[in-house]
Amino acid sequence: MRIVLLGPPGAGKGTQAKLLSEQYGIPMIVAGDILRERAKVDEGIKRYVESGRLVPDEVITGIIEKRLEEDDTREGFILDGFPRSLEQARALQEYLESRGQKLDHVVFIDIPEELLVKRLSSRRICENCGAIYNLITNPPAEDERCDICGGRLYQREDDKEEVVRKRLEVYKKETEPLVSFYEELSVLRKIPGNGAVEEVYARIVDVIESHGN
Ligand code: AMP
């Protein structure tokens, strides 16, 4: 099953991608994680990521296509954070078509903008295992420590308020048009992103199962 998770920053894509990946036994491919890893050794990429601007389409498209070549994607994948522009979406379509494949579901997690800034600024991540917390809706049992591995929690540089505003602006301009792009391809599954993690997850599974997989 080939799934794309679409939605603004802070919609909960990363959290849901992890749950889906576990349930369906297919890998999640997280564009932002790959780019944050590259940013450690590539100043150019670092500047894009830390300022909330999109890295050039050809750069990220090349990275993702290479990742999709790997064996573990044979039964499918969950893409989180890619595509993020019409050009990327078209490149992905072409790539899949050339392999006789297509997307099964583009899950659009829809959420009111005013919730996003709040969610993003209270997000914390484990520096050791990458688990995602939210100080308001999903806090760790012990302050600043990961429940799973005890690692230290940190705030992403681009989750600070000024950068969050820029990311939302980029989302509106570059990524929102993908909603109609995928609607026209009849693969768009829109679900409300408000509520608890488990509630949102149940909506996603429902919509996937009801469209067949
Ligand atoms: P995310 O973790 O998905 O919020 O992504 C963090 C940052 O990585 C974004 O603000 C962009 O700078 C960069 N990024 C992630 N995915 C893409 C993409 N598909 N195209 C271009 N830049 C991306």
Boltz pocket constraint, residues with backbone or C-beta under 6 A from the ligand:
constraints:
  - pocket:
      binder: B
      contacts: [[A, 9], [A, 31], [A, 32], [A, 33], [A, 35], [A, 36], [A, 48], [A, 49], [A, 50], [A, 52], [A, 53], [A, 54], [A, 55], [A, 56], [A, 60], [A, 80], [A, 81], [A, 82], [A, 83], [A, 84], [A, 85], [A, 88], [A, 158], [A, 167]]
      max_distance: 6.0
